[in-house]
Every structure is written in C-alpha cells, then in structure tokens.
C-alpha cells in the first residue's frame, strides 16, 4: 500500500495530515506548504504570471497547473481543495475571478472580471445539520479553447463551455454551451450560433434554454 493510500484509509492519520497542511477552519494551505511543498507539486508554464495580490489557495494533494504565457490577475482566488484546477496556455484570468475546482480551462481563453467558476455544491437535504457541515459534491467544469467569458458571469458545477463560445456578461450558466455559440441571461440561453454552411453568426428563430 502506498503512503497516500495508507493516509486515505486511516481517518485519524488523514485528519492529522490535513491539520498539518491546511489552516483549521479555512480552505487555504499553511504558509510553509506554499513555500516549500507546492512549488515541487504544481506546474507553471514558461512565461506564466500570477499577480502578487492573487489568493492562490492550492494544496499539494490536488493538481494545479498554469500553462505557458497564462496570466492570473490581481484579487483572483484559486482553490483546488475539492478538485484539480488546470489553466491552459495563453489564457487570461481577469481581476477578482473565483476558480474552485474541479476545473479545466483550455488554451487562449479570455475571462473578464468577477467571474465565478465553482465545481462544487453543498448538500442541504439533512435538516438536522447546518448546510456548512454537510458533505460537498463535485462535478468538473470544462472550458474549451478560445472561449470568452464576460464579466460577472457564474459557471456552475459540471458545465462544459464549447470551443470559441461566448458567455455574455452577467450570465448564469447551468447547462452545457455548444461550441461556436453566444449565450446570455439567467439561466443562460443561446443568442447566436455560427452556421458553417452560411459562414455567418445567426440568431435562432426561437431562443432555447441550453
């Protein structure tokens, strides 16, 4: 049995390791983990940049990678405690974004300001326990290459945003977005799609919920 498997199989040992790695009551790693462990566990591509005011709450027991030439702007928060976070090459993560894994963002993606990606949901069905004490479920968010996410959008767990798709500012995306489409609203609806035969962006005759 590997060391990782042994830790996972023992509740007491797992609790001890988590205490040593993560500040109790918080979803962020201890300072020594940031300095001496994470640099050897996570991948930063050549020319990538994480601004000084970014809150990089990444732990060593989940993956985190930042592609070559990618940028994470100030006041963003990245958390991989519940699932891996991968950000592709030349992708731009705007000011004050929140990225909660599991999350996979492709190459050449533009993400404007104050966008929230959350790959987790809190359970709430047990009325005898506060919601904060109930388990979380996760579902990976995938953003394919060349997408553009407008300011103040919210992308919920399990959503896939297709290649070269556009999410309008302020949208709440609860279902998959087709490639080469424009969506907007709450919940987001298809506003335009690219017609390859006509080589033009066209509005659907009847807007549909995605």
Secondary structure by P-SEA (a helix, b strand, c coil): ccaaaaaaacaaaaaaaaaacccccccccccccccccccccccccccccccccccccccccbbbbbcccbbbcccbbbbcccbbbbbcccbbbccbbbbcccbbbbcbbbbccbbbbbcbbbbccccccccccbbbbbbbbbbccbbbbccbbbbccbbbbccbbbbccbbbbccccccccccccccccccccccccccbbbbbcccccc
